[in-house]
Amino acid sequence: MWKILLVLLFVKEPLATMSNWNICLPRCVSRALLTLLAVAMLFSPNVTVCAEKIQQSAQGASESVEGHLGRGYEAMRSERYQEAAAEFGAALALDPTLVMRARFPLAVAFFEQRKYPEARAEFEKVRQEAGDQPGIFYYLGRIDQEEQNYKGAIENLSKAAAKPPYPDNAFYLGMAYLKSGDESEAEKWLKEATRINASDSRAFYQLGVLYRKQGRSEEASQAFARTKEEKASSDKLAQLKVACDQELSRGLTEQARSTCEQLNDPDNADKLAALGILYGQHGFLQEALAPLQRAAEISPRSPQMQYNLAYTYFQLGRYADARAPLAQATQHWPDVFPLRSLYGNVLWKLGDTTAAYAELSYAHKLQPQEKSTQDLLYQATVILADQAEARSASIDAIRYWKEAAKLHPAQPEPHHRLSLLYAKSGRTQLAKQEQGEADRLTRSQTP
């Protein structure tokens, strides 16, 4: 599961730079068309409706892309890989330039389904577009290993090892060497795996197997003993989380503190996050803050860690503190709905309506069915519509009121305000239609 959260992290800088033109290419084309139509409107009043339809069509396509991405990432998070692959494939059909945001996770989804030929083909396409990246080498190496091409696995995983994208890269490289018969390199990389992750019982076990094969009985016994220790430690950690949860349900007693603080390992982000989340779930937000701050510090490239910290700040009413981690996180992971939605809520609380509207709009496109985001976006849209009217920016006001009408189709107010705006500009027929819809909706709400 942790690997899904890291799907895009190995391309931190390429993602930051590529995301601009990935989004811009189709939208720039649409914007160019609309510019030409705007010029044409000076000479033909009949083009107005055409321009509006093209703008709506362009917006609809954009929403579809973002909707597919949002559903794809949500499916990945829930390990519904077949569904995720379908969503990312649909996004690519609409916009083939989404290399890192859609094609790479599509390849990962294929890999997780054990569809290795399809996964390899997609990873190779990503490599052609984005260049050599450690994460691509990692997955190509894993595919080679699954297909028993150990020479290819060693080659690809060795390239990834220069800047390992995932902590288990050393383990799989060690296993590739072990399968290929190079016991010296296998020992080297399996030891590296235990250095990177001292609780990796798999690596200790494989070292034990290797040592036993070589007749190194004492070292084999030590490795197998560590395997048992790490397994016992993992079981104890799971039990400790349950015990902490149970104790906190009785209140923040000394016993609860004593039990839960055993999770307070300043060098282990997962334990710290677990502790902070448990405190937060039981309403002890101040106690949750310190471990979550440390977890985010240890794992600055984890969207989950940044979200946990920002959400706790949000619950404490420390909106300015919540803003910083979310601003950075949404730049690197633009299509993760929880980050976008929370950022929009934070900006709203800070009174930055325009910025909140932008974040909430994007979040709504990612998950249109999420009602709380939709409701807050409606409020922000109405405020911006009012502000546009106040400064006599009728075109902006009309656009905002149209968006408001789509967000809450049962509300008569957007249609009434559109009617007034159309009447001011002499568009009598549109004014009549909008007022008729406002009246109809008003009557439907009357008991």
C-alpha positions as CSV (number, residue, x, y, z in Angstrom):
1,M,0.0,0.0,0.0
2,W,2.8,2.4,0.8
3,K,4.1,2.0,-2.7
4,I,0.9,3.4,-4.2
5,L,1.3,6.6,-2.2
6,L,4.8,6.8,-3.7
7,V,3.7,6.2,-7.3
8,L,4.7,9.7,-8.5
9,L,7.4,10.7,-5.9
10,F,10.4,9.4,-7.8
11,V,9.8,12.0,-10.5
12,K,9.5,14.9,-8.1
13,E,11.2,17.5,-10.3
14,P,10.1,16.2,-13.7
15,L,6.5,16.1,-12.4
16,A,6.7,19.7,-11.2
17,T,7.9,20.9,-14.6
18,M,5.9,18.6,-16.8
19,S,2.6,19.2,-15.1
20,N,2.4,22.7,-16.6
21,W,2.6,21.7,-20.2
22,N,0.6,18.5,-19.6
23,I,-2.3,20.7,-18.6
24,C,-1.6,23.6,-20.9
25,L,-1.4,21.9,-24.3
26,P,-5.1,21.1,-24.7
27,R,-6.3,24.2,-22.9
28,C,-4.1,26.5,-24.9
29,V,-5.7,25.1,-28.1
30,S,-9.2,25.7,-26.7
31,R,-8.2,29.2,-25.6
32,A,-6.8,30.0,-29.1
33,L,-10.1,29.0,-30.6
34,L,-12.1,31.1,-28.2
35,T,-9.9,34.1,-28.9
36,L,-10.6,33.8,-32.6
37,L,-14.3,33.5,-31.8
38,A,-14.2,36.6,-29.6
39,V,-12.8,38.6,-32.5
40,A,-15.5,37.2,-34.8
41,M,-18.2,38.3,-32.3
42,L,-17.4,41.9,-33.1
43,F,-18.8,41.2,-36.6
44,S,-21.5,38.6,-36.0
45,P,-23.8,38.5,-33.0
46,N,-24.8,34.9,-33.9
47,V,-21.4,33.6,-32.9
48,T,-22.1,34.2,-29.2
49,V,-24.0,31.0,-28.7
50,C,-21.4,29.1,-30.7
51,A,-18.6,30.4,-28.6
52,E,-20.5,29.5,-25.4
53,K,-21.1,26.0,-26.6
54,I,-17.4,25.5,-27.6
55,Q,-16.3,26.9,-24.2
56,Q,-18.7,24.5,-22.4
57,S,-17.4,21.6,-24.5
58,A,-13.8,22.4,-23.7
59,Q,-14.6,22.7,-20.0
60,G,-16.5,19.4,-20.1
61,A,-13.5,17.6,-21.6
62,S,-11.2,19.1,-19.0
63,E,-13.6,18.0,-16.3
64,S,-13.7,14.5,-17.7
65,V,-9.9,14.2,-17.7
66,E,-9.6,15.4,-14.1
67,G,-12.6,13.2,-13.1
68,H,-10.9,10.1,-14.5
69,L,-7.6,11.0,-12.7
70,G,-9.4,11.6,-9.4
71,R,-11.2,8.3,-9.6
72,G,-8.1,6.5,-10.8
73,Y,-6.0,7.7,-7.8
74,E,-8.9,6.8,-5.4
75,A,-9.1,3.3,-6.9
76,M,-5.3,2.9,-6.5
77,R,-5.5,4.0,-2.9
78,S,-8.2,1.3,-2.4
79,E,-6.2,-1.3,-4.4
80,R,-8.8,-1.6,-7.0
81,Y,-6.3,-1.8,-9.8
82,Q,-8.5,-3.0,-12.6
83,E,-10.8,0.0,-12.1
84,A,-7.8,2.3,-11.7
85,A,-6.3,1.1,-15.1
86,A,-9.6,1.8,-16.8
87,E,-9.8,5.4,-15.4
88,F,-6.2,6.2,-16.3
89,G,-6.7,4.8,-19.7
90,A,-9.8,7.0,-20.2
91,A,-7.8,10.1,-19.1
92,L,-5.1,9.3,-21.6
93,A,-7.6,8.8,-24.4
94,L,-8.7,12.4,-23.7
95,D,-5.2,13.8,-23.2
96,P,-2.3,11.6,-24.3
97,T,0.2,14.1,-22.9
98,L,-0.5,13.1,-19.3
99,V,2.6,11.0,-19.1
100,M,3.4,11.2,-15.4
101,R,-0.1,11.8,-14.1
102,A,-1.9,9.1,-16.0
103,R,0.4,6.8,-18.0
104,F,2.8,6.0,-15.2
105,P,0.1,5.0,-12.7
106,L,-1.6,3.1,-15.5
107,A,1.6,1.0,-15.8
108,V,1.7,0.5,-12.0
109,A,-1.9,-0.6,-12.1
110,F,-1.1,-3.2,-14.8
111,F,1.9,-4.3,-12.7
112,E,-0.2,-4.8,-9.6
113,Q,-2.6,-7.0,-11.7
114,R,0.4,-9.1,-12.8
115,K,-0.2,-8.0,-16.4
116,Y,3.5,-7.7,-17.0
117,P,3.6,-7.3,-20.8
118,E,1.0,-4.5,-20.7
119,A,2.9,-2.9,-17.7
120,R,6.2,-3.1,-19.6
121,A,4.8,-1.5,-22.7
122,E,3.4,1.4,-20.7
123,F,6.6,1.9,-18.7
124,E,8.6,2.0,-21.9
125,K,6.3,4.7,-23.3
126,V,6.8,6.7,-20.1
127,R,10.6,6.3,-20.5
128,Q,10.4,7.6,-24.1
129,E,8.6,10.7,-22.9
130,A,10.1,11.4,-19.5
131,G,13.6,9.9,-20.0
132,D,15.4,7.5,-17.7
133,Q,14.0,7.6,-14.2
134,P,14.8,5.4,-11.2
135,G,11.2,4.4,-10.7
136,I,10.9,3.2,-14.2
137,F,14.0,1.1,-13.8
138,Y,12.6,-0.3,-10.6
139,Y,9.4,-1.5,-12.1
140,L,11.1,-2.8,-15.3
141,G,13.5,-4.7,-13.0
142,R,10.6,-6.2,-11.0
143,I,8.9,-7.3,-14.2
144,D,12.2,-8.9,-15.4
145,Q,12.4,-10.7,-12.1
146,E,8.8,-12.0,-12.3
147,E,9.6,-13.2,-15.8
148,Q,12.8,-14.9,-14.5
149,N,15.0,-12.7,-16.6
150,Y,17.5,-12.2,-13.8
151,K,20.2,-10.5,-15.9
152,G,17.6,-7.9,-17.0
153,A,16.4,-7.5,-13.4
154,I,20.0,-6.9,-12.2
155,E,20.6,-4.4,-14.9
156,N,17.5,-2.4,-14.3
157,L,17.4,-2.6,-10.5
158,S,21.1,-1.6,-10.4
159,K,20.3,1.5,-12.3
160,A,17.5,2.3,-9.9
161,A,19.8,1.6,-6.9
162,A,21.9,4.8,-7.6
163,K,18.9,6.8,-6.4
164,P,16.5,4.2,-5.0
165,P,12.9,5.2,-5.6
166,Y,11.5,2.6,-3.1
167,P,13.1,1.2,0.0
168,D,12.8,-2.4,-1.1
169,N,14.8,-1.9,-4.3
170,A,17.9,-3.3,-2.5
171,F,16.0,-6.4,-1.4
172,Y,14.8,-7.2,-4.9
173,L,18.3,-6.6,-6.4
174,G,19.7,-9.0,-3.8
175,M,17.2,-11.6,-4.8
176,A,18.0,-11.2,-8.5
177,Y,21.7,-11.8,-7.7
178,L,20.7,-14.8,-5.5
179,K,18.6,-16.3,-8.3
180,S,21.4,-15.7,-10.9
181,G,23.9,-17.5,-8.7
182,D,26.1,-14.5,-7.7
183,E,26.1,-15.1,-3.9
184,S,28.6,-12.4,-3.1
185,E,26.5,-9.6,-4.7
186,A,23.4,-11.2,-3.2
187,E,24.8,-10.9,0.3
188,K,25.9,-7.3,-0.3
189,W,22.5,-6.2,-1.4
190,L,20.5,-8.2,1.1
191,K,22.7,-6.6,3.8
192,E,22.0,-3.2,2.3
193,A,18.2,-4.0,2.5
194,T,18.5,-4.7,6.2
195,R,20.5,-1.4,6.6
196,I,17.8,0.6,4.8
197,N,15.0,-1.2,6.7
198,A,16.1,-2.9,9.9
199,S,12.7,-4.5,10.3
200,D,12.7,-6.2,6.9
201,S,12.3,-9.8,8.0
202,R,12.4,-11.0,4.4
203,A,15.9,-9.8,3.9
204,F,17.1,-11.4,7.1
205,Y,15.4,-14.7,6.1
206,Q,17.1,-14.8,2.7
207,L,20.4,-14.0,4.3
208,G,19.9,-17.0,6.6
209,V,19.1,-19.2,3.6
210,L,22.3,-18.0,1.8
211,Y,24.5,-18.5,4.9
212,R,23.1,-21.9,5.6
213,K,23.8,-22.9,2.0
214,Q,27.4,-21.7,2.3
215,G,27.8,-23.6,5.6
216,R,28.0,-20.4,7.7
217,S,25.9,-21.9,10.5
218,E,26.4,-19.3,13.2
219,E,25.6,-16.4,10.8
220,A,22.6,-18.3,9.5
221,S,21.3,-18.8,13.0
222,Q,21.7,-15.1,13.7
223,A,19.9,-14.1,10.6
224,F,17.0,-16.5,11.2
225,A,16.8,-15.2,14.8
226,R,16.5,-11.7,13.5
227,T,13.7,-12.9,11.2
228,K,11.8,-14.1,14.2
229,E,12.6,-11.0,16.2
230,E,11.3,-8.7,13.4
231,K,8.2,-10.8,13.0
232,A,7.5,-10.6,16.7
233,S,8.2,-6.9,16.7
234,S,5.7,-6.4,13.9
235,D,3.1,-8.4,15.8
236,K,3.8,-6.4,18.9
237,L,3.5,-3.1,17.0
238,A,0.0,-4.2,15.7
239,Q,-1.0,-5.2,19.3
240,L,0.3,-1.9,20.6
241,K,-1.8,0.1,18.2
242,V,-4.9,-1.8,19.3
243,A,-4.0,-1.3,23.0
244,C,-3.4,2.4,22.5
245,D,-6.8,2.8,20.7
246,Q,-8.6,1.0,23.5
247,E,-6.9,3.0,26.3
248,L,-7.6,6.3,24.5
249,S,-11.3,5.4,24.3
250,R,-11.3,5.6,28.1
251,G,-9.7,9.1,28.0
252,L,-6.2,10.5,28.1
253,T,-5.2,8.7,31.3
254,E,-1.7,8.0,32.5
255,Q,-2.1,4.4,31.4
256,A,-3.1,5.6,27.9
257,R,-0.1,7.9,27.7
258,S,2.2,5.1,28.9
259,T,0.8,2.7,26.3
260,C,0.6,5.0,23.4
261,E,4.0,6.7,23.9
262,Q,5.7,3.4,23.1
263,L,4.9,4.3,19.5
264,N,6.8,7.6,19.9
265,D,9.9,6.6,17.9
266,P,11.5,9.9,16.7
267,D,13.1,8.1,13.7
268,N,10.2,6.1,12.5
269,A,7.7,8.1,10.5
270,D,5.1,5.2,10.3
271,K,5.0,4.8,14.1
272,L,4.8,8.5,14.6
273,A,2.0,8.9,12.1
274,A,0.1,6.0,13.7
275,L,0.5,7.7,17.1
276,G,-0.7,11.1,15.8
277,I,-3.6,9.6,14.0
278,L,-4.7,7.6,17.1
279,Y,-4.5,10.8,19.3
280,G,-6.4,12.7,16.6
281,Q,-9.1,10.1,16.2
282,H,-9.9,10.3,19.9
283,G,-10.0,14.2,19.9
284,F,-6.6,14.8,21.5
285,L,-5.3,17.1,18.8
286,Q,-2.6,18.9,20.8
287,E,-1.0,15.5,21.6
288,A,-1.3,14.5,18.0
289,L,0.6,17.5,16.7
290,A,4.1,16.7,17.8
291,P,4.4,13.2,16.4
292,L,2.7,14.3,13.1
293,Q,5.1,17.2,12.8
294,R,8.1,14.9,13.2
295,A,6.6,12.4,10.8
296,A,6.2,15.1,8.1
297,E,9.7,16.2,8.8
298,I,11.1,12.7,8.3
299,S,9.0,12.1,5.2
300,P,8.7,15.4,3.4
301,R,7.9,13.6,0.1
302,S,4.9,11.7,1.5
303,P,1.5,13.2,0.6
304,Q,-0.1,11.2,3.4
305,M,2.2,12.6,6.1
306,Q,1.7,16.2,4.9
307,Y,-2.1,15.7,4.8
308,N,-2.1,14.3,8.4
309,L,-0.2,17.3,9.7
310,A,-2.3,19.9,7.8
311,Y,-5.6,18.3,8.8
312,T,-4.6,18.4,12.4
313,Y,-3.7,22.1,12.1
314,F,-7.0,22.6,10.4
315,Q,-8.9,20.9,13.2
316,L,-7.0,23.1,15.7
317,G,-8.0,26.2,13.8
318,R,-4.4,27.0,12.9
319,Y,-5.2,27.6,9.2
320,A,-2.1,29.6,8.4
321,D,0.1,26.7,9.6
322,A,-2.0,24.3,7.6
323,R,-1.5,26.3,4.4
324,A,2.2,25.8,4.0
325,P,2.4,22.0,3.8
326,L,-0.7,21.9,1.6
327,A,0.6,24.5,-0.8
328,Q,3.8,22.4,-1.4
329,A,2.0,19.1,-1.5
330,T,-0.6,20.1,-4.1
331,Q,2.1,21.3,-6.4
332,H,3.8,17.9,-6.4
333,W,0.6,15.8,-6.3
334,P,-2.0,17.9,-8.2
335,D,-4.5,15.1,-8.6
336,V,-4.8,13.8,-5.0
337,F,-8.3,14.8,-4.0
338,P,-7.9,14.9,-0.2
339,L,-5.0,17.4,-0.5
340,R,-6.9,19.6,-2.9
341,S,-10.1,19.6,-1.0
342,L,-8.5,20.3,2.4
343,Y,-6.4,23.1,0.8
344,G,-9.5,24.7,-0.5
345,N,-11.1,24.5,2.9
346,V,-8.0,26.1,4.5
347,L,-7.9,29.0,2.0
348,W,-11.7,29.5,2.6
349,K,-11.1,29.8,6.3
350,L,-8.3,32.3,5.7
351,G,-10.6,34.5,3.6
352,D,-8.9,33.9,0.3
353,T,-12.0,33.3,-1.7
354,T,-10.4,33.4,-5.1
355,A,-7.7,30.9,-4.2
356,A,-10.2,28.7,-2.4
357,Y,-12.4,28.7,-5.5
358,A,-9.5,27.5,-7.7
359,E,-8.6,24.7,-5.3
360,L,-12.2,23.6,-4.7
361,S,-12.9,23.7,-8.4
362,Y,-10.1,21.3,-9.1
363,A,-11.1,19.1,-6.2
364,H,-14.7,19.0,-7.4
365,K,-13.5,17.9,-10.9
366,L,-11.5,15.1,-9.3
367,Q,-14.5,13.9,-7.3
368,P,-17.8,15.5,-8.4
369,Q,-19.8,13.3,-6.1
370,E,-18.3,14.7,-2.9
371,K,-21.0,16.9,-1.5
372,S,-19.1,19.0,1.2
373,T,-16.6,20.1,-1.4
374,Q,-19.4,20.9,-3.8
375,D,-21.3,22.9,-1.2
376,L,-18.3,25.0,-0.2
377,L,-17.4,25.6,-3.9
378,Y,-21.0,26.9,-4.4
379,Q,-20.6,29.4,-1.6
380,A,-17.2,30.6,-3.0
381,T,-18.7,30.8,-6.5
382,V,-21.7,32.9,-5.3
383,I,-19.3,35.3,-3.5
384,L,-17.1,35.7,-6.6
385,A,-20.3,36.3,-8.8
386,D,-21.4,39.0,-6.4
387,Q,-18.0,40.6,-6.5
388,A,-17.9,40.5,-10.3
389,E,-21.3,42.2,-10.4
390,A,-20.1,44.9,-8.0
391,R,-17.2,45.8,-10.3
392,S,-19.5,45.6,-13.4
393,A,-17.6,42.6,-14.8
394,S,-20.7,41.1,-16.4
395,I,-18.9,38.4,-18.3
396,D,-17.3,37.1,-15.2
397,A,-20.5,37.4,-13.2
398,I,-22.4,35.4,-15.8
399,R,-19.7,32.7,-15.9
400,Y,-19.8,32.4,-12.1
401,W,-23.6,32.3,-11.9
402,K,-23.7,29.6,-14.6
403,E,-21.2,27.5,-12.5
404,A,-23.3,28.0,-9.4
405,A,-26.4,26.8,-11.3
406,K,-24.6,23.6,-12.3
407,L,-23.3,23.1,-8.7
408,H,-26.8,23.4,-7.2
409,P,-29.4,22.9,-9.9
410,A,-32.3,23.2,-7.5
411,Q,-31.4,26.7,-6.4
412,P,-33.4,29.5,-8.1
413,E,-31.0,32.3,-7.1
414,P,-28.4,31.7,-9.8
415,H,-31.0,31.7,-12.6
416,H,-32.7,34.9,-11.2
417,R,-29.3,36.7,-11.2
418,L,-28.5,35.5,-14.7
419,S,-31.8,36.8,-15.8
420,L,-31.0,40.3,-14.5
421,L,-27.6,40.2,-16.1
422,Y,-28.9,39.2,-19.5
423,A,-31.6,41.8,-19.3
424,K,-29.0,44.5,-18.7
425,S,-27.1,43.5,-21.8
426,G,-30.2,43.4,-23.9
427,R,-30.4,39.6,-24.3
428,T,-34.1,39.5,-23.7
429,Q,-34.8,35.9,-24.7
430,L,-32.1,34.5,-22.4
431,A,-33.3,36.7,-19.6
432,K,-36.8,35.4,-20.0
433,Q,-35.6,31.8,-20.1
434,E,-33.5,32.2,-16.9
435,Q,-36.3,33.9,-15.0
436,G,-38.7,31.2,-16.0
437,E,-36.4,28.6,-14.6
438,A,-36.0,30.6,-11.4
439,D,-39.7,30.8,-11.0
440,R,-40.1,27.1,-11.7
441,L,-37.6,26.2,-9.1
442,T,-39.1,28.6,-6.6
443,R,-42.6,27.0,-7.1
444,S,-41.1,23.5,-6.6
445,Q,-39.7,24.5,-3.2
446,T,-43.0,25.9,-2.0
447,P,-44.9,23.6,0.3
